[in-house]
Amino acid sequence: MTNPAVEDPAAGFTATLDGRRVYCATSGRGEEAFLLVPGYAADHTGWMLTRPALAAKGRVFAPDLPGGLLSSRDVGTGDVAFFAGIVRALIDHAGLERVHLVGHSLGAAISVAVATAVPERVSRLTLVAPAGIDPWIDMAFIAGFPLIGDEAAARPLMEKLVANPRMISPEMLRLVAAYATTPGVRSALETVAAANFPGTQAYLYKDRLGDLGMPVRVIWGAEDAIVHPVAEGFPDGVAVHVVPKAGHLVHLEQAPAVNRLILA
């Protein structure tokens, strides 16, 4: 199936998927397709340093999942299975036979769920700072994000995401505060947090990665304070990379290195 909305490489589109409005930014041309799955409280803008590198190699799709910036605030059950259903519907809607899934944080867990359900539709799997590997997660960050009321409240939480706090600009804080205080966002994020992080991580899959039947790559920031970087104990064949001088937003802090790994 061809979706006319994705034929313009500079355009994005909005689709109704499982009854919810979902925005997807698009770019690039070529045979290979990349689908970038954002994490908790994130959206397509988080891939701003990733998309140009991938667009030089193929078509790039970067959705705002429900609860995200330009999509519906209705997050349903808010769990990994719900969001995996949205991603699968997006793959169908965009007419993608096979896609390289690149997921960040909770988006990595969602990507694994998609690859588990429809492995024939996933060519490769790249997991960036993935949730779902170790039960521990920084619950102060998870619980605190929906409560952000202004830029001052956003700063300490956003600084947890990076190794270099100077990366957190005033403009970034302004955008985060504006998003967090948008009507419906707090409720959506609290639903997602309760479903996926009830004190620890609810969806764990490390031991199953070797059974997916596709190349799998894991990329960590060495100074990730949101999840514990785990470099050992993965099934044979899973490539694991720990990138220095980077935190949870490793794809922003060390974009060239991460982009090379995605394309390797």
Contacts in CASP RR format, 6 or more apart in sequence:
PFRMAT RR
TARGET T0000
AUTHOR 0000-0000-0000
METHOD contacts of the structure
MODEL  1
MTNPAVEDPAAGFTATLDGRRVYCATSGRGEEAFLLVPGYAADHTGWMLT
RPALAAKGRVFAPDLPGGLLSSRDVGTGDVAFFAGIVRALIDHAGLERVH
LVGHSLGAAISVAVATAVPERVSRLTLVAPAGIDPWIDMAFIAGFPLIGD
EAAARPLMEKLVANPRMISPEMLRLVAAYATTPGVRSALETVAAANFPGT
QAYLYKDRLGDLGMPVRVIWGAEDAIVHPVAEGFPDGVAVHVVPKAGHLV
HLEQAPAVNRLILA
1 92 0 8 1.000
1 93 0 8 1.000
1 95 0 8 1.000
2 95 0 8 1.000
3 13 0 8 1.000
3 15 0 8 1.000
3 93 0 8 1.000
3 94 0 8 1.000
3 95 0 8 1.000
5 11 0 8 1.000
5 12 0 8 1.000
5 13 0 8 1.000
5 15 0 8 1.000
6 12 0 8 1.000
6 13 0 8 1.000
6 24 0 8 1.000
6 26 0 8 1.000
6 59 0 8 1.000
6 61 0 8 1.000
6 94 0 8 1.000
8 26 0 8 1.000
9 26 0 8 1.000
9 27 0 8 1.000
9 28 0 8 1.000
9 29 0 8 1.000
9 55 0 8 1.000
9 59 0 8 1.000
10 27 0 8 1.000
11 26 0 8 1.000
12 23 0 8 1.000
12 24 0 8 1.000
12 25 0 8 1.000
12 26 0 8 1.000
13 23 0 8 1.000
13 24 0 8 1.000
13 26 0 8 1.000
14 21 0 8 1.000
14 22 0 8 1.000
14 23 0 8 1.000
14 24 0 8 1.000
14 70 0 8 1.000
15 21 0 8 1.000
15 22 0 8 1.000
15 24 0 8 1.000
15 90 0 8 1.000
15 93 0 8 1.000
16 22 0 8 1.000
17 86 0 8 1.000
17 89 0 8 1.000
17 90 0 8 1.000
17 93 0 8 1.000
18 85 0 8 1.000
18 86 0 8 1.000
18 89 0 8 1.000
20 66 0 8 1.000
20 71 0 8 1.000
20 72 0 8 1.000
20 74 0 8 1.000
20 86 0 8 1.000
21 71 0 8 1.000
21 72 0 8 1.000
22 63 0 8 1.000
22 64 0 8 1.000
22 65 0 8 1.000
22 66 0 8 1.000
22 71 0 8 1.000
22 72 0 8 1.000
22 86 0 8 1.000
22 90 0 8 1.000
23 44 0 8 1.000
23 63 0 8 1.000
23 64 0 8 1.000
23 69 0 8 1.000
23 70 0 8 1.000
23 71 0 8 1.000
24 44 0 8 1.000
24 61 0 8 1.000
24 62 0 8 1.000
24 63 0 8 1.000
24 64 0 8 1.000
24 90 0 8 1.000
24 94 0 8 1.000
25 44 0 8 1.000
25 51 0 8 1.000
25 61 0 8 1.000
25 62 0 8 1.000
25 63 0 8 1.000
26 59 0 8 1.000
26 60 0 8 1.000
26 61 0 8 1.000
26 62 0 8 1.000
27 51 0 8 1.000
27 52 0 8 1.000
27 55 0 8 1.000
27 59 0 8 1.000
27 60 0 8 1.000
28 54 0 8 1.000
28 55 0 8 1.000
28 56 0 8 1.000
28 58 0 8 1.000
28 59 0 8 1.000
28 60 0 8 1.000
29 55 0 8 1.000
29 58 0 8 1.000
29 59 0 8 1.000
30 57 0 8 1.000
30 58 0 8 1.000
30 59 0 8 1.000
31 58 0 8 1.000
32 57 0 8 1.000
32 58 0 8 1.000
32 59 0 8 1.000
32 100 0 8 1.000
32 123 0 8 1.000
33 58 0 8 1.000
33 59 0 8 1.000
33 60 0 8 1.000
33 61 0 8 1.000
33 94 0 8 1.000
33 96 0 8 1.000
33 98 0 8 1.000
33 99 0 8 1.000
33 100 0 8 1.000
34 54 0 8 1.000
34 57 0 8 1.000
34 58 0 8 1.000
34 59 0 8 1.000
34 60 0 8 1.000
34 61 0 8 1.000
34 99 0 8 1.000
34 100 0 8 1.000
34 102 0 8 1.000
34 262 0 8 1.000
35 61 0 8 1.000
35 62 0 8 1.000
35 63 0 8 1.000
35 87 0 8 1.000
35 90 0 8 1.000
35 91 0 8 1.000
35 96 0 8 1.000
35 99 0 8 1.000
35 100 0 8 1.000
35 101 0 8 1.000
35 102 0 8 1.000
36 44 0 8 1.000
36 47 0 8 1.000
36 50 0 8 1.000
36 51 0 8 1.000
36 54 0 8 1.000
36 60 0 8 1.000
36 61 0 8 1.000
36 62 0 8 1.000
36 63 0 8 1.000
36 102 0 8 1.000
36 103 0 8 1.000
36 104 0 8 1.000
37 63 0 8 1.000
37 65 0 8 1.000
37 87 0 8 1.000
37 101 0 8 1.000
37 102 0 8 1.000
37 103 0 8 1.000
37 104 0 8 1.000
37 107 0 8 1.000
37 108 0 8 1.000
37 110 0 8 1.000
37 111 0 8 1.000
38 44 0 8 1.000
38 46 0 8 1.000
38 47 0 8 1.000
38 62 0 8 1.000
38 63 0 8 1.000
38 64 0 8 1.000
38 65 0 8 1.000
38 68 0 8 1.000
38 103 0 8 1.000
38 104 0 8 1.000
38 107 0 8 1.000
39 65 0 8 1.000
39 103 0 8 1.000
39 104 0 8 1.000
39 105 0 8 1.000
39 106 0 8 1.000
39 107 0 8 1.000
39 108 0 8 1.000
39 110 0 8 1.000
39 131 0 8 1.000
40 105 0 8 1.000
40 106 0 8 1.000
40 131 0 8 1.000
40 142 0 8 1.000
40 145 0 8 1.000
40 189 0 8 1.000
40 192 0 8 1.000
40 193 0 8 1.000
40 196 0 8 1.000
40 197 0 8 1.000
41 68 0 8 1.000
41 145 0 8 1.000
41 146 0 8 1.000
41 179 0 8 1.000
41 180 0 8 1.000
41 189 0 8 1.000
42 68 0 8 1.000
42 104 0 8 1.000
42 105 0 8 1.000
43 64 0 8 1.000
43 68 0 8 1.000
43 69 0 8 1.000
43 70 0 8 1.000
43 179 0 8 1.000
44 62 0 8 1.000
44 63 0 8 1.000
44 64 0 8 1.000
44 69 0 8 1.000
44 70 0 8 1.000
45 69 0 8 1.000
45 175 0 8 1.000
46 104 0 8 1.000
46 251 0 8 1.000
46 252 0 8 1.000
47 62 0 8 1.000
47 251 0 8 1.000
48 252 0 8 1.000
49 251 0 8 1.000
49 252 0 8 1.000
49 255 0 8 1.000
49 259 0 8 1.000
50 102 0 8 1.000
50 251 0 8 1.000
50 255 0 8 1.000
50 258 0 8 1.000
50 259 0 8 1.000
50 262 0 8 1.000
51 60 0 8 1.000
51 62 0 8 1.000
53 255 0 8 1.000
53 259 0 8 1.000
53 262 0 8 1.000
53 263 0 8 1.000
54 60 0 8 1.000
54 102 0 8 1.000
54 259 0 8 1.000
54 262 0 8 1.000
54 263 0 8 1.000
57 263 0 8 1.000
61 90 0 8 1.000
61 94 0 8 1.000
61 96 0 8 1.000
61 99 0 8 1.000
63 71 0 8 1.000
63 86 0 8 1.000
63 87 0 8 1.000
63 90 0 8 1.000
64 70 0 8 1.000
64 71 0 8 1.000
65 71 0 8 1.000
65 83 0 8 1.000
65 86 0 8 1.000
65 87 0 8 1.000
65 110 0 8 1.000
66 72 0 8 1.000
66 73 0 8 1.000
66 74 0 8 1.000
66 75 0 8 1.000
66 76 0 8 1.000
66 83 0 8 1.000
66 86 0 8 1.000
66 188 0 8 1.000
67 73 0 8 1.000
67 74 0 8 1.000
67 75 0 8 1.000
67 185 0 8 1.000
67 188 0 8 1.000
67 189 0 8 1.000
67 192 0 8 1.000
68 179 0 8 1.000
68 185 0 8 1.000
68 188 0 8 1.000
69 179 0 8 1.000
73 183 0 8 1.000
73 184 0 8 1.000
73 185 0 8 1.000
73 187 0 8 1.000
73 188 0 8 1.000
74 188 0 8 1.000
75 82 0 8 1.000
75 188 0 8 1.000
75 191 0 8 1.000
75 192 0 8 1.000
76 82 0 8 1.000
76 191 0 8 1.000
77 191 0 8 1.000
77 195 0 8 1.000
78 191 0 8 1.000
78 192 0 8 1.000
78 195 0 8 1.000
78 196 0 8 1.000
79 195 0 8 1.000
79 196 0 8 1.000
79 202 0 8 1.000
79 203 0 8 1.000
80 106 0 8 1.000
80 109 0 8 1.000
80 110 0 8 1.000
80 113 0 8 1.000
80 196 0 8 1.000
80 202 0 8 1.000
80 203 0 8 1.000
81 113 0 8 1.000
82 195 0 8 1.000
83 106 0 8 1.000
83 107 0 8 1.000
83 110 0 8 1.000
83 113 0 8 1.000
84 110 0 8 1.000
84 113 0 8 1.000
84 114 0 8 1.000
84 117 0 8 1.000
85 114 0 8 1.000
87 101 0 8 1.000
87 110 0 8 1.000
87 111 0 8 1.000
87 114 0 8 1.000
88 114 0 8 1.000
88 117 0 8 1.000
88 118 0 8 1.000
88 121 0 8 1.000
91 99 0 8 1.000
91 114 0 8 1.000
91 118 0 8 1.000
91 121 0 8 1.000
96 121 0 8 1.000
97 121 0 8 1.000
98 120 0 8 1.000
98 121 0 8 1.000
98 122 0 8 1.000
98 123 0 8 1.000
99 121 0 8 1.000
99 122 0 8 1.000
99 123 0 8 1.000
100 122 0 8 1.000
100 123 0 8 1.000
100 124 0 8 1.000
100 125 0 8 1.000
100 126 0 8 1.000
100 262 0 8 1.000
101 111 0 8 1.000
101 114 0 8 1.000
101 115 0 8 1.000
101 122 0 8 1.000
101 124 0 8 1.000
101 125 0 8 1.000
101 126 0 8 1.000
102 111 0 8 1.000
102 126 0 8 1.000
102 128 0 8 1.000
102 262 0 8 1.000
103 110 0 8 1.000
103 111 0 8 1.000
103 126 0 8 1.000
103 127 0 8 1.000
103 128 0 8 1.000
103 130 0 8 1.000
104 128 0 8 1.000
104 129 0 8 1.000
104 130 0 8 1.000
104 251 0 8 1.000
105 128 0 8 1.000
105 129 0 8 1.000
105 130 0 8 1.000
105 131 0 8 1.000
105 226 0 8 1.000
105 227 0 8 1.000
105 248 0 8 1.000
106 131 0 8 1.000
106 192 0 8 1.000
106 196 0 8 1.000
107 130 0 8 1.000
107 131 0 8 1.000
108 127 0 8 1.000
108 128 0 8 1.000
108 129 0 8 1.000
108 130 0 8 1.000
108 131 0 8 1.000
108 132 0 8 1.000
109 130 0 8 1.000
109 131 0 8 1.000
109 132 0 8 1.000
109 196 0 8 1.000
109 201 0 8 1.000
109 203 0 8 1.000
109 205 0 8 1.000
111 125 0 8 1.000
111 127 0 8 1.000
112 125 0 8 1.000
112 127 0 8 1.000
112 130 0 8 1.000
112 132 0 8 1.000
112 205 0 8 1.000
112 208 0 8 1.000
112 209 0 8 1.000
112 212 0 8 1.000
113 203 0 8 1.000
113 205 0 8 1.000
114 121 0 8 1.000
114 122 0 8 1.000
115 122 0 8 1.000
115 125 0 8 1.000
115 212 0 8 1.000
115 214 0 8 1.000
116 205 0 8 1.000
116 208 0 8 1.000
116 212 0 8 1.000
119 212 0 8 1.000
119 213 0 8 1.000
119 214 0 8 1.000
122 212 0 8 1.000
122 214 0 8 1.000
123 214 0 8 1.000
124 214 0 8 1.000
124 215 0 8 1.000
124 216 0 8 1.000
124 217 0 8 1.000
125 212 0 8 1.000
125 214 0 8 1.000
125 215 0 8 1.000
125 216 0 8 1.000
125 217 0 8 1.000
126 216 0 8 1.000
126 217 0 8 1.000
126 219 0 8 1.000
126 261 0 8 1.000
126 262 0 8 1.000
127 216 0 8 1.000
127 217 0 8 1.000
127 218 0 8 1.000
127 219 0 8 1.000
128 219 0 8 1.000
128 250 0 8 1.000
128 251 0 8 1.000
128 258 0 8 1.000
129 219 0 8 1.000
129 220 0 8 1.000
129 221 0 8 1.000
129 224 0 8 1.000
129 226 0 8 1.000
129 227 0 8 1.000
129 229 0 8 1.000
129 247 0 8 1.000
129 248 0 8 1.000
129 249 0 8 1.000
129 250 0 8 1.000
129 251 0 8 1.000
130 218 0 8 1.000
130 227 0 8 1.000
131 137 0 8 1.000
131 196 0 8 1.000
131 201 0 8 1.000
131 203 0 8 1.000
131 227 0 8 1.000
132 201 0 8 1.000
132 203 0 8 1.000
132 204 0 8 1.000
132 205 0 8 1.000
132 206 0 8 1.000
132 227 0 8 1.000
133 204 0 8 1.000
133 205 0 8 1.000
133 206 0 8 1.000
133 218 0 8 1.000
133 227 0 8 1.000
133 228 0 8 1.000
133 230 0 8 1.000
134 201 0 8 1.000
134 206 0 8 1.000
134 227 0 8 1.000
134 228 0 8 1.000
134 230 0 8 1.000
135 200 0 8 1.000
135 201 0 8 1.000
135 204 0 8 1.000
136 200 0 8 1.000
136 201 0 8 1.000
136 227 0 8 1.000
136 228 0 8 1.000
137 197 0 8 1.000
137 199 0 8 1.000
137 200 0 8 1.000
137 201 0 8 1.000
137 226 0 8 1.000
137 227 0 8 1.000
138 160 0 8 1.000
138 225 0 8 1.000
138 226 0 8 1.000
138 227 0 8 1.000
139 197 0 8 1.000
139 199 0 8 1.000
141 157 0 8 1.000
141 160 0 8 1.000
141 161 0 8 1.000
141 226 0 8 1.000
142 193 0 8 1.000
142 197 0 8 1.000
143 193 0 8 1.000
144 157 0 8 1.000
145 157 0 8 1.000
145 180 0 8 1.000
145 189 0 8 1.000
145 193 0 8 1.000
146 180 0 8 1.000
146 185 0 8 1.000
146 186 0 8 1.000
146 189 0 8 1.000
146 190 0 8 1.000
146 193 0 8 1.000
147 153 0 8 1.000
147 186 0 8 1.000
148 154 0 8 1.000
148 157 0 8 1.000
148 176 0 8 1.000
148 177 0 8 1.000
148 180 0 8 1.000
148 181 0 8 1.000
149 177 0 8 1.000
149 180 0 8 1.000
149 181 0 8 1.000
150 177 0 8 1.000
150 181 0 8 1.000
151 170 0 8 1.000
151 173 0 8 1.000
151 174 0 8 1.000
151 176 0 8 1.000
151 177 0 8 1.000
153 177 0 8 1.000
154 173 0 8 1.000
154 176 0 8 1.000
154 177 0 8 1.000
154 180 0 8 1.000
155 168 0 8 1.000
155 173 0 8 1.000
158 168 0 8 1.000
158 172 0 8 1.000
158 173 0 8 1.000
158 176 0 8 1.000
159 165 0 8 1.000
159 168 0 8 1.000
160 225 0 8 1.000
160 226 0 8 1.000
160 248 0 8 1.000
161 168 0 8 1.000
161 225 0 8 1.000
161 226 0 8 1.000
161 247 0 8 1.000
161 248 0 8 1.000
161 249 0 8 1.000
162 168 0 8 1.000
162 246 0 8 1.000
162 247 0 8 1.000
162 248 0 8 1.000
162 249 0 8 1.000
162 252 0 8 1.000
162 253 0 8 1.000
163 221 0 8 1.000
163 222 0 8 1.000
163 223 0 8 1.000
163 245 0 8 1.000
163 246 0 8 1.000
163 247 0 8 1.000
163 253 0 8 1.000
164 245 0 8 1.000
164 253 0 8 1.000
167 249 0 8 1.000
167 252 0 8 1.000
167 253 0 8 1.000
179 185 0 8 1.000
180 186 0 8 1.000
180 189 0 8 1.000
195 202 0 8 1.000
196 202 0 8 1.000
196 203 0 8 1.000
201 227 0 8 1.000
206 230 0 8 1.000
206 233 0 8 1.000
206 234 0 8 1.000
207 235 0 8 1.000
209 216 0 8 1.000
209 234 0 8 1.000
209 235 0 8 1.000
209 238 0 8 1.000
210 216 0 8 1.000
210 235 0 8 1.000
210 236 0 8 1.000
210 237 0 8 1.000
210 238 0 8 1.000
211 235 0 8 1.000
215 239 0 8 1.000
216 237 0 8 1.000
216 238 0 8 1.000
216 239 0 8 1.000
217 238 0 8 1.000
217 239 0 8 1.000
217 240 0 8 1.000
217 241 0 8 1.000
217 261 0 8 1.000
217 262 0 8 1.000
217 264 0 8 1.000
218 234 0 8 1.000
218 238 0 8 1.000
218 239 0 8 1.000
218 240 0 8 1.000
218 241 0 8 1.000
219 241 0 8 1.000
219 243 0 8 1.000
219 250 0 8 1.000
219 251 0 8 1.000
219 258 0 8 1.000
219 261 0 8 1.000
219 262 0 8 1.000
220 229 0 8 1.000
220 230 0 8 1.000
220 231 0 8 1.000
220 240 0 8 1.000
220 241 0 8 1.000
220 242 0 8 1.000
220 243 0 8 1.000
220 250 0 8 1.000
221 229 0 8 1.000
221 242 0 8 1.000
221 243 0 8 1.000
221 244 0 8 1.000
221 246 0 8 1.000
221 247 0 8 1.000
221 248 0 8 1.000
221 250 0 8 1.000
221 253 0 8 1.000
221 254 0 8 1.000
222 229 0 8 1.000
222 242 0 8 1.000
222 243 0 8 1.000
222 244 0 8 1.000
222 245 0 8 1.000
222 246 0 8 1.000
222 247 0 8 1.000
223 245 0 8 1.000
223 246 0 8 1.000
223 247 0 8 1.000
224 246 0 8 1.000
224 247 0 8 1.000
224 248 0 8 1.000
224 250 0 8 1.000
225 247 0 8 1.000
225 248 0 8 1.000
226 247 0 8 1.000
226 248 0 8 1.000
227 248 0 8 1.000
229 242 0 8 1.000
231 240 0 8 1.000
231 242 0 8 1.000
232 240 0 8 1.000
234 240 0 8 1.000
241 261 0 8 1.000
243 250 0 8 1.000
243 254 0 8 1.000
243 257 0 8 1.000
243 258 0 8 1.000
244 254 0 8 1.000
245 253 0 8 1.000
245 254 0 8 1.000
246 253 0 8 1.000
246 254 0 8 1.000
247 253 0 8 1.000
250 258 0 8 1.000
251 258 0 8 1.000
251 259 0 8 1.000
END
